[in-house]
Amino acid sequence: MNRAILMGRLTADPELRYTTENVPVCRFRLAVDRPYVRQGEERQADFFRVVAWRSTGEFASRYFKKGMRVLVEGWIRTDTYDDNQGVRHYTFEIQADRLYFADSRKDDIGAGGFTQPSYKDQPQGEPAMIPESGDGFFPLSDDDDDLPF
């Protein structure tokens, strides 16, 4: 299972670009405090590159700003490349599929978050009928030909 959940602060405003197929992609870096501090040392942080696609990326570019504390849910994507000297480099980034505000409302940031809609969230067919009777039940037919099996 490849799942990442991070809470941290944006190191800069998110950058929104579009692919050649006009798909929005937003990139930003997240500073995440390490959970421990050695005695006499300052708190350390790790810096993660985050990528959000389509409407999730548009949400990030519209509402996230440098210094905001946010929560990112996604998965880790790894990659390798060779530089001009033939040295192999390994990279990783967080592919975000859910983004949330993590600052309090008193900071005037807002609350809530954004989740990329999935296929299961799309409406399917006609909406369910609401029973007309006040008892909350639908009238049933006694006709056996109406059974689905």
ZAKE-474140 format. One line per 5 residues: number of its first residue (from 1); their letters; for each residue z, x, y of N, C-alpha, C, CB. Coordinates in nm, 2 decimals, always signed. Glycine has a CB too. Layout:
BEGIN
NUM	A	Z/X/Y/Z/X/Y/Z/X/Y/Z/X/Y | ...
***
This chain:
BEGIN
1	MNRAI	+0.00/+0.08/-0.12/+0.00/+0.00/+0.00/+0.00/+0.09/+0.12/+0.12/-0.10/+0.00 | -0.09/+0.06/+0.22/-0.10/+0.14/+0.34/-0.07/+0.05/+0.46/-0.25/+0.20/+0.35 | +0.05/+0.06/+0.51/+0.10/-0.03/+0.62/+0.19/+0.05/+0.71/+0.18/-0.16/+0.56 | +0.16/+0.04/+0.84/+0.24/+0.11/+0.94/+0.30/+0.01/+1.04/+0.16/+0.22/+1.01 | +0.42/+0.03/+1.08/+0.48/-0.05/+1.18/+0.55/+0.05/+1.28/+0.59/-0.16/+1.13
6	LMGRL	+0.51/+0.05/+1.40/+0.56/+0.15/+1.50/+0.60/+0.08/+1.63/+0.46/+0.26/+1.53 | +0.71/+0.12/+1.69/+0.75/+0.08/+1.82/+0.77/+0.20/+1.91/+0.88/-0.01/+1.81 | +0.70/+0.19/+2.02/+0.71/+0.31/+2.11/+0.65/+0.27/+2.25/+0.63/+0.43/+2.06 | +0.63/+0.37/+2.33/+0.58/+0.35/+2.47/+0.44/+0.41/+2.48/+0.67/+0.41/+2.57 | +0.35/+0.34/+2.56/+0.22/+0.39/+2.58/+0.23/+0.51/+2.67/+0.13/+0.28/+2.64
11	TADPE	+0.15/+0.61/+2.64/+0.15/+0.73/+2.72/+0.05/+0.72/+2.84/+0.12/+0.86/+2.64 | -0.04/+0.63/+2.83/-0.14/+0.60/+2.94/-0.19/+0.46/+2.92/-0.26/+0.71/+2.93 | -0.26/+0.41/+3.02/-0.33/+0.28/+3.01/-0.43/+0.29/+2.89/-0.40/+0.24/+3.14 | -0.44/+0.18/+2.82/-0.54/+0.17/+2.71/-0.68/+0.18/+2.76/-0.52/+0.04/+2.63 | -0.77/+0.24/+2.68/-0.91/+0.26/+2.72/-1.00/+0.17/+2.64/-0.95/+0.41/+2.71
16	LRYTT	-1.07/+0.08/+2.70/-1.15/-0.01/+2.63/-1.30/+0.03/+2.64/-1.14/-0.16/+2.68 | -1.37/+0.04/+2.53/-1.51/+0.08/+2.52/-1.58/-0.02/+2.43/-1.53/+0.22/+2.48 | -1.71/-0.01/+2.42/-1.79/-0.10/+2.34/-1.88/-0.01/+2.25/-1.87/-0.20/+2.42 | -1.89/-0.05/+2.12/-1.98/+0.02/+2.03/-2.13/-0.01/+2.07/-1.96/-0.01/+1.88 | -2.22/+0.05/+2.01/-2.36/+0.02/+2.03/-2.40/-0.12/+2.00/-2.46/+0.12/+1.96
21	ENVPV	-2.32/-0.18/+1.91/-2.34/-0.32/+1.87/-2.26/-0.41/+1.96/-2.30/-0.34/+1.72 | -2.20/-0.36/+2.07/-2.12/-0.44/+2.16/-1.99/-0.49/+2.11/-2.21/-0.55/+2.22 | -1.93/-0.42/+2.01/-1.80/-0.45/+1.96/-1.69/-0.38/+2.04/-1.79/-0.42/+1.81 | -1.60/-0.46/+2.09/-1.49/-0.39/+2.17/-1.40/-0.31/+2.08/-1.41/-0.50/+2.25 | -1.37/-0.19/+2.13/-1.27/-0.10/+2.07/-1.18/-0.04/+2.17/-1.34/+0.01/+1.98
26	CRFRL	-1.05/-0.05/+2.15/-0.95/+0.00/+2.25/-0.87/+0.11/+2.18/-0.86/-0.12/+2.30 | -0.85/+0.22/+2.26/-0.77/+0.33/+2.21/-0.66/+0.36/+2.31/-0.86/+0.46/+2.19 | -0.54/+0.39/+2.25/-0.43/+0.44/+2.33/-0.34/+0.52/+2.24/-0.35/+0.31/+2.39 | -0.25/+0.59/+2.31/-0.15/+0.68/+2.24/-0.01/+0.62/+2.26/-0.15/+0.82/+2.29 | +0.07/+0.63/+2.15/+0.20/+0.57/+2.15/+0.30/+0.68/+2.12/+0.21/+0.46/+2.04
31	AVDRP	+0.40/+0.69/+2.21/+0.51/+0.78/+2.19/+0.63/+0.71/+2.12/+0.56/+0.85/+2.32 | +0.66/+0.76/+2.00/+0.77/+0.69/+1.92/+0.88/+0.79/+1.90/+0.71/+0.65/+1.78 | +1.00/+0.75/+1.94/+1.12/+0.83/+1.93/+1.15/+0.85/+1.78/+1.24/+0.77/+2.00 | +1.19/+0.98/+1.75/+1.24/+1.00/+1.61/+1.38/+0.94/+1.60/+1.24/+1.16/+1.58 | +1.42/+0.90/+1.48/+1.54/+0.83/+1.46/+1.67/+0.92/+1.46/+1.54/+0.76/+1.33
36	YVRQG	+1.65/+1.05/+1.48/+1.77/+1.13/+1.48/+1.76/+1.23/+1.59/+1.79/+1.20/+1.34 | +1.88/+1.28/+1.63/+1.88/+1.38/+1.74/+1.98/+1.49/+1.69/+1.93/+1.33/+1.88 | +1.94/+1.61/+1.69/+2.03/+1.72/+1.65/+2.13/+1.75/+1.76/+1.96/+1.85/+1.61 | +2.25/+1.78/+1.73/+2.35/+1.80/+1.83/+2.31/+1.91/+1.93/+2.49/+1.84/+1.76 | +2.32/+1.88/+2.06/+2.28/+1.98/+2.16/+2.13/+1.98/+2.19/+2.32/+2.11/+2.12
41	EERQA	+2.05/+1.90/+2.13/+1.91/+1.89/+2.15/+1.87/+1.76/+2.21/+1.83/+1.92/+2.02 | +1.75/+1.76/+2.28/+1.70/+1.63/+2.33/+1.63/+1.55/+2.22/+1.61/+1.66/+2.45 | +1.62/+1.42/+2.25/+1.55/+1.34/+2.15/+1.40/+1.38/+2.14/+1.56/+1.19/+2.19 | +1.35/+1.39/+2.02/+1.21/+1.43/+2.00/+1.13/+1.30/+1.98/+1.20/+1.52/+1.87 | +1.00/+1.31/+2.01/+0.91/+1.20/+1.99/+0.79/+1.24/+1.91/+0.87/+1.13/+2.12
46	DFFRV	+0.73/+1.15/+1.84/+0.60/+1.17/+1.78/+0.49/+1.09/+1.85/+0.60/+1.13/+1.62 | +0.37/+1.14/+1.86/+0.26/+1.07/+1.93/+0.16/+1.03/+1.84/+0.21/+1.17/+2.04 | +0.12/+0.90/+1.84/+0.03/+0.84/+1.75/-0.09/+0.79/+1.82/+0.09/+0.73/+1.66 | -0.21/+0.82/+1.77/-0.33/+0.75/+1.83/-0.35/+0.62/+1.76/-0.46/+0.84/+1.80 | -0.37/+0.52/+1.84/-0.39/+0.38/+1.80/-0.52/+0.33/+1.84/-0.27/+0.29/+1.85
51	VAWRS	-0.59/+0.26/+1.74/-0.72/+0.20/+1.77/-0.71/+0.05/+1.73/-0.83/+0.27/+1.68 | -0.76/-0.03/+1.83/-0.76/-0.18/+1.81/-0.90/-0.23/+1.83/-0.65/-0.25/+1.90 | -0.95/-0.31/+1.74/-1.09/-0.36/+1.75/-1.09/-0.50/+1.79/-1.16/-0.34/+1.61 | -1.21/-0.54/+1.84/-1.24/-0.68/+1.88/-1.14/-0.74/+1.97/-1.26/-0.76/+1.75 | -1.10/-0.87/+1.94/-1.01/-0.94/+2.03/-0.87/-0.87/+2.04/-1.00/-1.08/+1.99
56	TGEFA	-0.83/-0.80/+1.94/-0.70/-0.73/+1.94/-0.71/-0.62/+2.05/-0.66/-0.68/+1.81 | -0.82/-0.55/+2.05/-0.84/-0.44/+2.15/-0.86/-0.50/+2.29/-0.97/-0.36/+2.11 | -0.92/-0.61/+2.30/-0.94/-0.67/+2.44/-0.80/-0.71/+2.49/-1.03/-0.79/+2.43 | -0.71/-0.77/+2.40/-0.58/-0.80/+2.43/-0.50/-0.68/+2.49/-0.51/-0.87/+2.31 | -0.51/-0.57/+2.41/-0.44/-0.45/+2.45/-0.48/-0.40/+2.59/-0.45/-0.34/+2.34
61	SRYFK	-0.61/-0.40/+2.61/-0.66/-0.34/+2.73/-0.63/-0.43/+2.85/-0.82/-0.33/+2.73 | -0.61/-0.56/+2.83/-0.58/-0.66/+2.93/-0.44/-0.66/+2.97/-0.63/-0.80/+2.89 | -0.35/-0.65/+2.87/-0.20/-0.67/+2.90/-0.12/-0.55/+2.88/-0.16/-0.77/+2.81 | -0.16/-0.44/+2.82/-0.08/-0.33/+2.80/-0.10/-0.23/+2.91/-0.10/-0.26/+2.66 | +0.00/-0.16/+2.95/+0.00/-0.06/+3.06/+0.08/+0.06/+3.02/+0.04/-0.12/+3.20
66	KGMRV	+0.05/+0.17/+3.09/+0.13/+0.30/+3.07/+0.28/+0.27/+3.08/+0.08/+0.41/+3.16 | +0.36/+0.32/+2.99/+0.50/+0.31/+2.99/+0.56/+0.19/+2.92/+0.54/+0.31/+3.13 | +0.48/+0.09/+2.89/+0.52/-0.03/+2.82/+0.57/+0.00/+2.68/+0.42/-0.14/+2.82 | +0.67/-0.07/+2.64/+0.72/-0.05/+2.50/+0.65/-0.16/+2.42/+0.87/-0.06/+2.49 | +0.58/-0.13/+2.31/+0.51/-0.22/+2.23/+0.54/-0.20/+2.09/+0.36/-0.21/+2.26
71	LVEGW	+0.51/-0.30/+2.00/+0.52/-0.28/+1.86/+0.38/-0.30/+1.80/+0.61/-0.39/+1.80 | +0.34/-0.21/+1.72/+0.21/-0.20/+1.66/+0.22/-0.22/+1.51/+0.13/-0.07/+1.69 | +0.15/-0.31/+1.45/+0.14/-0.32/+1.30/-0.01/-0.29/+1.27/+0.18/-0.46/+1.25 | -0.02/-0.21/+1.16/-0.16/-0.18/+1.12/-0.16/-0.09/+0.99/-0.23/-0.11/+1.23 | -0.26/-0.01/+0.98/-0.27/+0.08/+0.86/-0.32/+0.22/+0.91/-0.37/+0.02/+0.76
76	IRTDT	-0.29/+0.32/+0.83/-0.32/+0.46/+0.87/-0.46/+0.49/+0.81/-0.21/+0.55/+0.81 | -0.54/+0.54/+0.90/-0.68/+0.59/+0.86/-0.68/+0.74/+0.88/-0.79/+0.52/+0.95 | -0.72/+0.81/+0.77/-0.73/+0.95/+0.78/-0.88/+1.00/+0.78/-0.66/+1.02/+0.66 | -0.90/+1.11/+0.84/-1.04/+1.17/+0.85/-1.03/+1.32/+0.85/-1.11/+1.11/+0.97 | -1.14/+1.38/+0.82/-1.15/+1.53/+0.83/-1.28/+1.56/+0.90/-1.15/+1.59/+0.69
81	YDDNQ	-1.28/+1.68/+0.96/-1.41/+1.73/+1.02/-1.40/+1.88/+1.03/-1.43/+1.67/+1.16 | -1.51/+1.95/+1.03/-1.52/+2.09/+1.04/-1.57/+2.12/+1.18/-1.62/+2.15/+0.94 | -1.49/+2.22/+1.25/-1.53/+2.26/+1.38/-1.65/+2.36/+1.38/-1.41/+2.31/+1.46 | -1.68/+2.41/+1.50/-1.80/+2.51/+1.51/-1.77/+2.64/+1.43/-1.82/+2.54/+1.65 | -1.64/+2.67/+1.41/-1.61/+2.80/+1.34/-1.59/+2.77/+1.19/-1.48/+2.86/+1.39
86	GVRHY	-1.62/+2.65/+1.14/-1.61/+2.61/+1.00/-1.47/+2.58/+0.96/-1.66/+2.73/+0.92 | -1.37/+2.57/+1.05/-1.24/+2.53/+1.01/-1.22/+2.38/+1.00/-1.14/+2.58/+1.12 | -1.17/+2.34/+0.88/-1.15/+2.20/+0.85/-1.02/+2.15/+0.92/-1.14/+2.18/+0.70 | -1.04/+2.03/+0.99/-0.93/+1.97/+1.06/-0.90/+1.83/+1.00/-0.96/+1.96/+1.21 | -0.78/+1.79/+0.99/-0.74/+1.66/+0.94/-0.68/+1.58/+1.05/-0.64/+1.68/+0.82
91	TFEIQ	-0.72/+1.46/+1.06/-0.67/+1.37/+1.16/-0.63/+1.24/+1.10/-0.78/+1.34/+1.27 | -0.55/+1.17/+1.17/-0.51/+1.03/+1.13/-0.49/+0.95/+1.26/-0.39/+1.03/+1.04 | -0.51/+0.82/+1.24/-0.48/+0.72/+1.35/-0.44/+0.59/+1.29/-0.61/+0.71/+1.44 | -0.37/+0.51/+1.37/-0.33/+0.38/+1.33/-0.43/+0.28/+1.37/-0.19/+0.35/+1.40 | -0.48/+0.21/+1.27/-0.58/+0.10/+1.30/-0.49/-0.03/+1.31/-0.68/+0.08/+1.18
96	ADRLY	-0.48/-0.07/+1.44/-0.39/-0.19/+1.47/-0.45/-0.32/+1.43/-0.35/-0.18/+1.61 | -0.38/-0.41/+1.36/-0.43/-0.54/+1.35/-0.34/-0.64/+1.41/-0.45/-0.57/+1.20 | -0.22/-0.60/+1.45/-0.12/-0.69/+1.52/-0.06/-0.61/+1.63/-0.02/-0.75/+1.43 | -0.04/-0.67/+1.75/+0.02/-0.60/+1.86/+0.12/-0.70/+1.93/-0.08/-0.55/+1.97 | +0.24/-0.64/+1.97/+0.34/-0.73/+2.03/+0.40/-0.66/+2.15/+0.45/-0.76/+1.92
101	FADSR	+0.45/-0.73/+2.24/+0.53/-0.68/+2.35/+0.67/-0.65/+2.30/+0.54/-0.78/+2.48 | +0.73/-0.54/+2.33/+0.86/-0.51/+2.28/+0.96/-0.49/+2.40/+0.86/-0.38/+2.20 | +0.92/-0.50/+2.52/+1.01/-0.50/+2.64/+1.07/-0.64/+2.65/+0.94/-0.45/+2.77 | +1.19/-0.64/+2.72/+1.25/-0.77/+2.74/+1.18/-0.85/+2.85/+1.40/-0.75/+2.78 | +1.20/-0.98/+2.85/+1.14/-1.06/+2.96/+1.19/-1.03/+3.10/+1.17/-1.21/+2.93
106	KDDIG	+1.31/-0.98/+3.11/+1.36/-0.94/+3.24/+1.27/-0.83/+3.31/+1.50/-0.90/+3.24 | +1.20/-0.76/+3.22/+1.12/-0.65/+3.28/+0.98/-0.71/+3.33/+1.09/-0.54/+3.17 | +0.97/-0.84/+3.32/+0.85/-0.91/+3.37/+0.73/-0.87/+3.29/+0.83/-0.88/+3.52 | +0.74/-0.84/+3.17/+0.63/-0.80/+3.08/+0.58/-0.92/+3.01/+0.67/-0.69/+2.99 | +0.67/-1.01/+2.97/+0.62/-1.13/+2.89/+0.67/-1.11/+2.75/+0.47/-1.15/+2.89
111	AGGFT	+0.64/-1.21/+2.67/+0.69/-1.20/+2.53/+0.57/-1.24/+2.44/+0.82/-1.28/+2.51 | +0.59/-1.23/+2.31/+0.49/-1.27/+2.22/+0.40/-1.15/+2.18/+0.41/-1.38/+2.28 | +0.29/-1.18/+2.13/+0.20/-1.08/+2.09/+0.06/-1.14/+2.06/+0.25/-1.01/+1.97 | -0.01/-1.06/+1.98/-0.15/-1.10/+1.95/-0.18/-1.06/+1.80/-0.25/-1.05/+2.04 | -0.24/-1.15/+1.73/-0.28/-1.12/+1.59/-0.43/-1.16/+1.58/-0.20/-1.20/+1.49
116	QPSYK	-0.51/-1.07/+1.53/-0.65/-1.09/+1.50/-0.66/-1.21/+1.41/-0.72/-0.97/+1.44 | -0.73/-1.32/+1.45/-0.75/-1.44/+1.36/-0.81/-1.40/+1.23/-0.83/-1.55/+1.43 | -0.77/-1.46/+1.12/-0.83/-1.43/+0.99/-0.91/-1.55/+0.95/-0.72/-1.39/+0.89 | -0.98/-1.53/+0.84/-1.06/-1.64/+0.79/-0.97/-1.76/+0.75/-1.14/-1.60/+0.67 | -0.85/-1.73/+0.70/-0.77/-1.84/+0.65/-0.72/-1.93/+0.77/-0.65/-1.79/+0.57
121	DQPQG	-0.72/-1.87/+0.89/-0.67/-1.94/+1.01/-0.78/-2.03/+1.07/-0.63/-1.85/+1.12 | -0.90/-2.02/+1.02/-1.01/-2.10/+1.07/-1.00/-2.25/+1.02/-1.15/-2.04/+1.04 | -1.04/-2.35/+1.10/-1.03/-2.49/+1.05/-1.13/-2.51/+0.94/-1.06/-2.58/+1.17 | -1.10/-2.58/+0.85/-1.18/-2.61/+0.73/-1.20/-2.76/+0.72/-1.12/-2.56/+0.60 | -1.33/-2.81/+0.73/-1.36/-2.95/+0.71/-1.30/-3.04/+0.82/-1.32/-2.99/+0.58
126	EPAMI	-1.28/-3.16/+0.77/-1.22/-3.26/+0.86/-1.07/-3.25/+0.86/-1.26/-3.40/+0.81 | -1.01/-3.28/+0.98/-0.86/-3.28/+0.98/-0.80/-3.39/+0.89/-0.81/-3.30/+1.13 | -0.68/-3.36/+0.85/-0.61/-3.46/+0.76/-0.59/-3.59/+0.83/-0.48/-3.40/+0.70 | -0.60/-3.70/+0.76/-0.57/-3.83/+0.82/-0.42/-3.85/+0.83/-0.63/-3.94/+0.74 | -0.38/-3.91/+0.94/-0.24/-3.94/+0.96/-0.21/-4.08/+0.90/-0.19/-3.93/+1.11
131	PESGD	-0.11/-4.10/+0.82/-0.09/-4.24/+0.77/-0.06/-4.34/+0.88/+0.03/-4.23/+0.67 | -0.11/-4.46/+0.86/-0.09/-4.56/+0.96/+0.04/-4.63/+0.95/-0.20/-4.66/+0.96 | +0.09/-4.63/+0.82/+0.22/-4.69/+0.80/+0.33/-4.60/+0.85/+0.25/-4.72/+0.65 | +0.45/-4.65/+0.88/+0.56/-4.57/+0.94/+0.64/-4.50/+0.83/+0.65/-4.66/+1.01 | +0.60/-4.51/+0.70/+0.68/-4.45/+0.60/+0.64/-4.31/+0.57/+0.68/-4.53/+0.48
136	GFFPL	+0.53/-4.26/+0.63/+0.48/-4.13/+0.60/+0.40/-4.11/+0.48/+0.60/-4.04/+0.60 | +0.36/-4.21/+0.41/+0.29/-4.20/+0.29/+0.15/-4.26/+0.30/+0.36/-4.27/+0.17 | +0.05/-4.21/+0.23/-0.08/-4.27/+0.23/-0.09/-4.38/+0.12/-0.19/-4.16/+0.20 | -0.17/-4.48/+0.15/-0.19/-4.58/+0.04/-0.27/-4.52/-0.07/-0.25/-4.71/+0.10 | -0.24/-4.54/-0.19/-0.31/-4.49/-0.31/-0.38/-4.60/-0.38/-0.21/-4.41/-0.41
141	SDDDD	-0.50/-4.56/-0.44/-0.58/-4.66/-0.51/-0.53/-4.65/-0.66/-0.73/-4.63/-0.50 | -0.54/-4.76/-0.73/-0.51/-4.77/-0.87/-0.63/-4.74/-0.95/-0.45/-4.90/-0.91 | -0.74/-4.71/-0.89/-0.87/-4.69/-0.96/-0.87/-4.55/-1.02/-0.99/-4.71/-0.86 | -0.88/-4.54/-1.16/-0.89/-4.42/-1.23/-1.01/-4.34/-1.20/-0.87/-4.44/-1.38 | -1.12/-4.40/-1.15/-1.25/-4.33/-1.12/-1.23/-4.25/-1.00/-1.36/-4.43/-1.10
146	DLPF	-1.12/-4.26/-0.92/-1.10/-4.19/-0.80/-1.03/-4.06/-0.82/-1.02/-4.28/-0.70 | -0.99/-4.03/-0.95/-0.92/-3.91/-0.98/-1.01/-3.79/-0.98/-0.85/-3.92/-1.11 | -0.96/-3.67/-0.93/-1.05/-3.55/-0.92/-1.07/-3.48/-1.05/-0.99/-3.45/-0.82 | -1.01/-3.53/-1.16/-1.03/-3.46/-1.29/-1.07/-3.55/-1.40/-0.90/-3.38/-1.33
***
